Amino acid sequence: MKNIKIYIFVFLIWIFAGGTATNALELERKVIYFHISSHRLTLQSQNILDNFLKAATGSGKNYLIIGHADERGASDYNLHLGDLRARAVLRYLVAHGSDPEKFIILSRGEAAPTDCRHASKAWRANRRVELLVW
């Protein structure tokens, strides 16, 4: 029952925040970037997650992991890729001692770009996972 309440809470935040990761409950945000059509964590991403783990260990906070993709590719593919990316981050965090019950995963696919231009720099910025602490 607790998980259902958390999902509803997050969904309401998502709706009222206009579908973006920016909201009043956000305390910290980390962004992990990915190569095209990939859900593998880079060494740079692992370093970011390692630093996050040091800061978050024992905090008792809940986490929202949101996977994204760039606009290229079919919508279903991009939603799936966003999910794979979010799950890759979750697997890494859990493998390094985090409690899986503290995480909620969402995939937005290409629905929430940070850069709306149709160019390689924008696509690179949109291939990401946002890790939010709230």
Secondary structure, 3 states (H helix, E strand, C coil): CHHHHHHHHHHHHHHHCCCCCCCCCCCEEEEEECCCCCCCCCHHHHHHHHHHHHHHCCCCCCEEEEEECCCCCCHHHHHHHHHHHHHHHHHHHHHCCCCHHHEEEEEEECCCCCCCCCCHHHHHHHCEEEEEEC
